Amino acid sequence: MEFAGKTALVTGSGAIGGLGHATAKVLATGGADLILTGTDPQRGAQVVEDLGAAGGTSAGTVRFVAADVSDVAGVRQLAADAGAVDILINNASVMTLSPTTGQDLASYDAAFAVNVRAPFLLTALLAEKMAAGGGSIVNVSSTAAGLGMPGMAVYGATKAALESLTRTWAAEFAESNVRVNAVAPGPMRTSKVVAAMGPDMGGMGLATVLKRTSDPAEVAHVIAFLASDRASYMTGAIVAVDGGRTAI
């Protein structure tokens, strides 16, 4: 199993049906020891139970750490609780939907705190601990980083910032044998989005070449590939997993 003996921290993994949950499943089947995070311990326990029921943790361990990554102290405590990790998946995210003229500053600040500051601090705190045996960091961006999408000015800006950090970190940590890449998903059927927008997600999948939305597992497999040694010559890459949305 390709992740046996490796520890992976997946932020934003404390809810059933989300991308973090799907990513944890793929890493677990590869034998990784998992550290999952979210704000709700009860929901986190459900994710841990689901992984166990699926047999995903047969080769590795899994634990949930409650953490509020919108708070600087919370991020620092999470890094301390995690200790040395081999893989960091910066997945936690806040989606702010508002026209620019109606955007409130509280939501603006919350989006940048979770989507930019949290991965920045976690990477700064954990990358050096990866250096002994190398490591892999995968940031979760969005097609909103490169497309003009009304109502997503703040969200798109946070993801564009994360993509810029991805390229800079790839250059900064290369000498430490730490690779840094990002995935940029398109419309994805997470439990949160489906609950908010309905099963067809407002027809968002029709804007893609494949004319459908993605299942979180489809994106999770790309994340796992980037985290693995199979992607040993990839760093600084932004991989679109969007059904061809950005190709047209």
C-alpha positions in Angstrom: 0.0 0.0 0.0 1.5 3.2 -1.2 0.8 5.3 1.9 1.7 2.7 4.5 3.9 4.3 7.3 2.9 7.8 6.3 0.8 10.2 8.3 -1.7 12.5 6.5 -3.4 15.6 7.9 -6.6 16.4 6.0 -8.3 19.7 7.0 -12.0 20.2 6.5 -12.6 16.4 6.8 -15.2 16.4 9.6 -18.4 15.9 7.6 -19.8 12.9 5.8 -20.1 13.5 2.0 -17.5 16.2 1.7 -14.3 16.3 -0.3 -12.2 15.9 2.9 -14.2 12.7 3.8 -13.7 11.3 0.3 -10.0 12.1 0.3 -9.6 10.5 3.7 -11.2 7.3 2.3 -8.7 7.1 -0.6 -5.7 7.8 1.6 -6.9 5.2 4.2 -7.3 2.5 1.6 -3.6 3.2 0.7 -2.6 2.5 4.3 -2.1 6.1 5.6 -2.4 7.0 9.2 -5.0 9.8 9.2 -5.5 13.0 11.2 -8.9 14.4 10.4 -10.1 17.9 11.4 -13.3 19.9 11.7 -15.2 22.0 14.1 -17.8 19.5 15.2 -16.5 16.5 17.3 -19.8 14.6 16.8 -19.7 14.9 13.1 -16.0 14.0 13.2 -16.8 10.9 15.1 -19.3 9.9 12.4 -16.6 10.2 9.7 -14.2 8.1 11.8 -16.9 5.5 12.2 -17.7 5.5 8.5 -14.1 5.0 7.6 -13.9 2.0 9.9 -17.2 0.6 8.5 -15.8 0.9 5.0 -12.7 -1.0 6.0 -10.6 2.0 5.1 -8.5 2.0 8.3 -7.5 -1.6 8.3 -3.9 -0.8 7.7 -3.6 2.6 9.3 -4.9 4.6 12.3 -7.4 7.4 12.2 -8.1 10.1 14.7 -10.2 13.3 14.7 -8.9 16.6 16.1 -11.5 19.3 16.7 -10.0 22.6 15.4 -11.3 26.0 14.4 -8.9 27.0 11.6 -10.4 30.4 11.3 -8.6 31.2 14.6 -4.8 31.6 14.7 -4.5 29.9 18.0 -6.7 27.1 16.7 -4.3 26.6 13.7 -1.3 26.6 15.9 -2.8 24.1 18.3 -3.8 21.8 15.4 -0.2 21.9 14.1 1.0 21.0 17.6 -1.5 18.2 18.0 -0.6 16.8 14.5 3.1 16.7 15.1 5.2 15.5 12.2 3.2 14.6 9.1 4.2 13.4 5.7 1.2 14.6 3.8 -0.8 17.8 4.3 -4.1 18.3 2.5 -5.3 22.0 2.9 -8.9 21.4 2.1 -10.9 23.4 4.7 -12.7 26.2 3.0 -15.4 28.8 3.4 -17.5 29.7 0.3 -18.7 33.3 0.4 -21.4 34.1 -2.2 -22.2 37.8 -2.6 -22.0 40.5 -5.2 -19.1 42.9 -4.5 -21.3 45.8 -3.6 -23.2 43.7 -1.0 -20.2 41.8 0.5 -20.0 42.2 4.3 -16.6 42.5 5.9 -17.2 39.8 8.5 -17.7 37.2 5.7 -14.8 38.7 3.8 -12.5 38.3 6.7 -13.8 34.8 7.5 -13.1 33.6 4.0 -9.5 34.9 3.9 -8.9 33.5 7.4 -9.9 29.9 6.5 -9.0 29.8 2.8 -5.7 31.6 2.9 -4.3 32.3 6.4 -5.0 28.8 7.8 -3.2 26.9 5.0 -0.4 29.5 5.1 0.2 29.0 8.8 -0.2 25.2 8.7 2.3 25.0 5.9 4.7 27.3 7.7 4.4 25.2 10.9 4.5 21.7 9.3 6.7 21.9 6.2 9.9 21.9 8.1 8.9 18.8 10.0 8.4 17.0 6.7 11.9 17.8 5.6 13.5 14.7 7.2 11.8 12.3 4.8 10.3 14.6 2.3 6.6 15.2 2.0 3.7 16.4 -0.1 1.3 19.3 0.3 -1.9 19.4 -1.7 -4.0 22.6 -1.7 -7.6 22.6 -2.7 -8.3 25.5 -5.0 -11.3 26.0 -7.3 -12.0 26.9 -10.9 -13.3 30.2 -9.4 -9.7 31.2 -9.0 -9.3 31.6 -12.8 -12.9 32.3 -14.0 -14.9 35.5 -13.6 -18.0 34.2 -11.7 -20.6 36.8 -10.5 -21.0 36.6 -6.7 -17.7 34.9 -6.2 -15.3 37.8 -6.0 -14.1 37.1 -2.5 -14.1 33.3 -2.8 -12.3 33.4 -6.2 -9.7 35.8 -4.8 -9.0 33.5 -1.8 -8.5 30.6 -4.2 -6.3 32.6 -6.6 -4.2 33.5 -3.5 -3.9 29.8 -2.6 -2.7 29.0 -6.1 -0.1 31.7 -5.9 1.1 30.3 -2.6 1.2 26.8 -4.2 3.7 28.0 -6.8 5.8 29.9 -4.2 5.9 27.1 -1.8 7.0 24.7 -4.5 10.0 26.8 -5.0 10.7 27.5 -1.4 10.5 23.9 -0.1 12.0 22.0 -3.1 15.4 21.8 -1.4 13.7 20.1 1.6 12.2 17.5 -0.8 8.7 18.7 -0.1 6.4 18.9 -3.1 3.5 21.4 -3.3 0.6 21.1 -5.8 -3.0 22.1 -6.0 -6.2 20.7 -7.4 -8.9 23.1 -8.8 -12.3 21.3 -8.8 -15.2 22.4 -10.8 -18.9 21.8 -9.8 -18.8 19.0 -7.2 -21.7 17.2 -5.5 -20.6 17.5 -1.9 -23.3 17.0 0.7 -23.1 20.7 1.7 -23.6 22.0 -1.9 -26.4 19.6 -2.7 -28.2 20.6 0.5 -27.9 24.2 -0.4 -28.7 24.0 -4.2 -30.6 20.8 -4.7 -29.6 17.5 -6.5 -28.9 19.2 -9.9 -26.9 22.0 -8.3 -28.7 24.6 -10.4 -27.5 23.0 -13.6 -23.9 23.9 -12.9 -22.7 20.7 -14.5 -24.0 21.8 -17.9 -21.3 24.4 -18.2 -18.7 21.6 -18.4 -17.6 19.7 -21.4 -18.7 16.5 -19.7 -22.1 18.0 -19.0 -22.2 16.8 -15.4 -21.0 17.6 -11.9 -18.3 15.5 -10.2 -18.5 13.1 -7.3 -16.1 14.1 -4.5 -14.3 10.7 -5.0 -13.3 11.7 -8.5 -11.4 14.7 -7.1 -10.1 12.8 -4.1 -8.3 10.3 -6.3 -6.4 13.1 -8.0 -5.5 14.6 -4.6 -4.2 11.2 -3.6 -2.2 10.9 -6.8 -0.5 14.2 -6.1 0.2 13.2 -2.5 1.8 9.9 -3.6 5.2 9.0 -4.9 3.7 8.4 -8.3 3.7 12.2 -8.7 7.3 12.5 -7.6 8.2 14.9 -10.5 5.2 17.2 -10.0 5.5 20.3 -7.9 4.0 23.8 -8.4 1.2 22.3 -10.5 -2.4 23.4 -10.5 -4.5 20.5 -11.7 -8.0 21.3 -13.0 -10.5 18.6 -12.1 -13.5 20.3 -13.7 -15.0 18.2 -16.4 -13.3 20.4 -19.0 -14.9 23.6 -17.7 -11.7 25.7 -18.0 -10.9 24.2 -21.4 -13.7 26.0 -23.2 
